[in-house]
Each structure stands twice: as structure tokens, then as C-alpha cells.
Amino acid sequence: MQTHQLVAILASLPLLASAAGSLQDLPYFKKRVDITWGPIFYLGPGTSEIISAVTTTYPGEMPQNQAGGLFIWPGITNNTGDLIQSVVGSYSSGQSECGTGTTADSEWCISSEVYGLDPTGSTDTQYVGDLRTLDATPATGLVFNYTLVDSETYLWNQTVHDATSGVLMSTYSKISGPMTNWNSAVECQQCTPTISEQTYVNTTIVLKDADLTFKNTLYTTDGITYSGFDTPDNGKTWTIALITVAAMNSSASSSTTSSTTTKATHAAATIVSSSTEVPPTVATSSVVDVSSSSVSATSTSAGSSFGGFSSGGRAANGRHGNRFSA
């Protein structure tokens, strides 16, 4: 999906977080293109890499008659490359990435994605894995799992499972480099905002090496509450029992921030599928079979660089303005 990387706030984030500023004070958000952000929970970077991150997300009720694009996602990233993000999306009529079926406009669309650069390192690209719809109620949860499966190549695998049935909803694998930051995000492209809160339950982040300072990197905005943030093993594993994200139309999320920068223009999209030669950055390891699912990639020429991580690339007419499916 195009550019929902909330994330290259980089090493300066802990200093900014302690400065009692608003999101507009963070360089990353100044570079966004016509996007409003809901409440944010953000961790990292610390002194160690992340090697896995698991959370169960309850997206709540989806707004009906969506005016634009609304996307809920937990993500992991670093300050040099890819954003790994499985996304719960709501689209305007007929624009759902999950197609044009009877449920496409009335149910959340679930997808596993990576936003980063193409193999040449010059073009913003969105790699998209499986797509499914979810008839979401407050009781319907999704288990997001991001795991480093090969520490030499930095092959990452992401999956989304239905928390109740265990059914695999979406998956994608890609070589993406080391990851240092984890965050939750509510992303709005001229959207009908969230109408109910989201919760993240039993979030578990495992680091390569113990880092007792990791907790100190936390940045939150109004509308975020959390409890049970602790480490059971002196800093290698971090758990957060509950993160609650207020609805965007509630008084608790009064600090949501919008960008008013110039709209981007975009190049034609490229497509990566099982019938297309897979670029070097898309994993074909026997550990994770990427070719078993339909995969697409959207490329854009717009975007500005921030700390080595591109921050543009979202279609001016919505998150999927130049989207193609394989």
C-alpha cells in the first residue's frame, strides 16, 4: 500500500519525545503528503536490533461509507530502508485493495506489505502479499507476527492470523535489513476516521541482545494509554500487556496531526508476481515460500528522503491511486 511509513523518526526521537512537543515537531511528519495521523505508540531505536515482534490487534468497527483511505497497522523499521507492515484497511467505494466483491466495501481489508526501495535503491516501492477481508467486530482480533528467519540475509517473514479461528489471513517475506523501531499507527488519507478504539494485546518484542534502556525510547501522543510494559529477562524480551488507541473522533485523540504539503505525482506502477522475475530484494528462500501467493509492487517516483528512508510516494488521490494487482 503506498507509503504508510510512519516511521523514520530515527535516533532523534527519544530527545524529541522528552521535549513536550507535538507531532509537527518531528521531522518525519513534516514530510507527509496529505495524511492525518491518529494516536501513536512508538518504540526505538535502542542499542539492539529487533528480531521478532508479535501483537494481537483488535481493530474495532470499520466506518461505513468511507470517504478516503483509513489504515491501521503495527510496523517495524530502521532508519535506512524498509518498513514491514501488515495493514488493516478501509477504502472508499470500489477502491478496496481486496477487490470488488460483496464484502470489499463493508469489511476491513487485511494485507501483509513492505514499503521501501526497489532493487536499485532509487524508487519507492510497495510490495504486497496476500489480501483477505475480515468481518471485524470489537471481538475479532488479528495476530501480527514479524520474524527474522535468517540473520545472515535479513530475510523477514510477516503473517496475520485470525485470533479466534487461527486462519492465516495474509503473509509476505522479503529481505529487509536490520530493524530497530516498533510502532502502532492510524493513518488517514482524507478518510472517514476511526469510530471505535483499537487495542493491542500481549505485544512481545524480542531483541537480539539485552537492552534495559529500550523502554526509555517510548514516544506516545494523546489518545494512547498502555499498561504492563516490562521485561521478564533483563532487557532481551519486552512485553506490553495492553495498548489502547482512542478513536480519532474522540476528545482523547485531540493531538492528531495532519500534513498540508504539496500533493505528490507518481510514475507508472510495476508489478511483482509469481509469473514475474522476482527482484533480488524479494526473498525466494526455501524457509518461506513467497511464490505461493500473489504479490504486487507499486513504484512511485515522488518522495523526499529523510534520514535515508524515503518519506513520499503516496498517491495524491489515495493510498492506492496507482495500485495494480498481479
N, C-alpha and C positions, 0 to 999 in steps of 0.2 A: 504494500500500500504506500502511497507516496509520502515520504518524509515525515513520519512521525517520530522523529528522534528528539525527544525532549532533552536529550542527554549530553551534550558535551560541555557541561558546566565545569568540568576539569578540576585540577588541583586547587584552584582558587575558591572553590565552593565552600569549604569549611570556613574560610575567612569571611566570605560574604554572608554566610548563614548566621554568623555571630554579630553581624553589623546592623541587625534590626531593619533591613531594607525590604523593598518589595521585589517581586519578580522582575519588574522593569529594570532593577539594578543589575540583574545578571546578564552578562553579555550575550549569552545564547538566545534569550527570549527577545532581545532587541532585533535579532536577525530573522525572526519567524515571519511567515508570509500569510497574512490574513487568518490567523489562528488565535483562538481563545483557549486558555488552559484552565481546567478545573483544579481542585486541590492536589497538591503534590507531596509525595513522600520520597526522599532521595537520600541514598547512602553512597559514600565513596568519593574519591578513591582513598584507600588506606595504604598500608605498607605491603599488602599481599594481594595476589590475584584471586579472583573468584573462580572456583572450579565447578560449582553447581548451585542452582537456585531453584527452589520449589515453593509454590504457594497455591492455595486454593482460593479462587476468586468467585465472589457472588455478585454478578453484575446488576442484579435487580431488574425492575421492569423497564422495558425498552419504550422510549417515547414513540408514539404513533404519529403518522403524517410528518415524517422527518423533513425538515427544510433544507438540510445540507448533509454534512457528514459528522458523525459522533463516534469516537473511538476510545475504548477503554483498554489499557494494556499495561502489563508489567514488562520492563525491559532491562537488559544488561548491555553495557557498552564500555568503551575506553575512550581515550582522547585522540586516537589515531585512525579509527576505521569503523567497523560495522556496529550497527545496533541490532541486537537479537530481540525480536518482539513478536509474541503471539497476540493477536488482536481480536477484541470483541467489537464488532462494528454495526452501526445503524446508518442507513443510507436513504437519500430521497427516493421517491417512487421510480422504479425501473432502473436504478443505478447500483443496486447491490452487487457486490463482487461475487456473491453466492448465486448469481443468475437471475432469472425472471420467473421462477416457479411461484406457486401459490403462497409459499411462506417467505419468499425473499424480502418482501417489504414489511412483513409483520413480525419477523423473528430476528434475533441477533445473528450476524454472520461471523463465524469463527474461522480464523486463518492463522497459520504459522508463517512468519516472514523474517527477512533480514534486509535492513536498509543499509547501504554502504556504497562503495565504488565498484565500477566494473573492473575486469581483469587488468586493464591498462592503468587503472588508478586515476582516471581523468573524468569519468562521467558518473553522476549519481544514479544508482540503480536500486530497484526494489525487487527482491527475489521473493516469490510467493509459493507456498506449498499447498496442502490440501485445504479445501473450503467446505464448511458444513454450516447448516443453520441450527440454532438452538432455541427451543421454545422456553425462554427464560422467565422464571418467576423468582421471587426472593429466595426460594428454597433450592433453586437449581444452581449448582456450583460447577466450576471448571478447575481442574488441576493443571497448572502450568509447570512444566519441568524443563529447565535448561541445563544440559550436562555436557561437560568437556569429556569427550570419549577418546581423544587421542592427544596427549600432552605434547607430542613432538610436532605434529602438523597443526595443532589447534583446531581440530575438527570438533564442531559443536553440534549437538542434536537437541532439537526442541520438540516437545509433544504437548498436546492438550487433550485431556481425557474428561469425559463427563464424570463429575464427582459422585453421582448417585449410581449410575449403571456401569461405570468403568469403560464405556465405549470410547475408542480413540476417535477424536474429532478432527485432529489436524496434526501434521508433523512436517519437519523440514530439517535438513542438515547442510552445513556449509563450513568451510574453513574460514574462521573469522578473527583469529588472533586472540591475545590475552584480554580478559575482561576484568574491570576494576570497580564498576559502579552498578548499582541496582536501584530501580525506581518504579513507582506506580505513576500512571498518567491518565488524565481525562482530557482528550483532545477534541476540540470543536472547530469545524470549518463552517462558519456561518450556519450553525446547527440549531436544531431544537435541543435544548440542553437536557442533561440528566434530570429525571423526575424522582428518583429514589437513590438512597445511598448505596455505595458499593462497600464490600468488606473483603479483606484479605486475611485468611485464617491460616495459622500454622506455617507462616513463612519461614523457610530454613535456607540460609546462605552458608555455604561451606567455602572456606578459603584454602589456598594452597599451603600457607603457613599461618601459624597463630598470629593474631594482631589484636591486642587488647585495646587499641585506640580506634578500632573500626566504628564502634558505637558513637564516637565523638564526631564523626563525619556527617551525622544526620542533619538534614535540612528539611523542614516542613513549612507549608503555608497554612493560612487559616482554612478550616474545614477538614483538617486531618486530626484524628485522635488515634492513639495507639496504646497498647499495654503488653506487658510480658516480654520486654526486649532484654535478652540475656544470652550468655554463652555457657554451655554446660561443660566445656573442655578448655577453658582458659584462652579463648580467642580464636580457635580454628573454626568452630561452628557457631553461628549466630541465629537465634530464633526470635521471631516476633509473634506472639500469640494471636494478636488481633490488630489490624489496621482498619479504621473506618474512614471512608471518604464521603463527605456530605454531598447531597445533591447540589448541582450547580445553581439551582434557583432558590437555595435556602440562604438564610442570613449567615449561616456558619461559614459559607464559602465566599464571603464578600471580597476576598482578595484575588479572585480570578483575574487573569491578565490577558489582554488582547494585544495583537501586533497590528500596526497600521502601515507597515512598509509596503513598497510598491509590489503589485502582483507580478508573479514570475511568468515567463513564457517557456515553452518546453519543446524539445526535439521529439521526433517520432520515437515510439516505443520499440524496444527489441523484445524478443521472446526467447525464453529458455524452456524447453520441454524435453520429454523423454525421446522425442524424434529429432532433436536438435543437438548439434555438437555442444557438449557441456563446457563452459569456460573453466579455466583452471581453478578458479576460486570456489566452484560448486563441487562439493565432495562427492566422489563415487566410490568411497571406501566400502569394503565388504562389511564393515562394522554397522553401517547404516545405509540402507538401500534407498538412495534418492530417486533412482529411475523408476521406482514403483508407483510414483504419484505424479500427477500433472503439476508442472512447475512453470511459472511465468515470471518475467522480469520486465519492469518498466524503467526505461532510461530517460533522464532529463538533463538538459544542458544548463538549466538555471541553478542558482545556488551560490552562496558565498561560503568561503572556508572559515572555520572557527576552530583554532587550536588543532588543526589537522583533520577536523571532522566536518564534512560538508553540512551546511545548515539550511540549504534551499531545497529546490527540487519538488515541491508540492504543486500540483496542478492548480491554476488560478480558479478553475471552475469546480474545485472539489478534490478530495483526496485521490480520486481515481479518474481524473479527467482524461488521462492518456493511457488508461489501463487496457490491456489485452489479455485474453486467456489462451493458454496453449490447448 
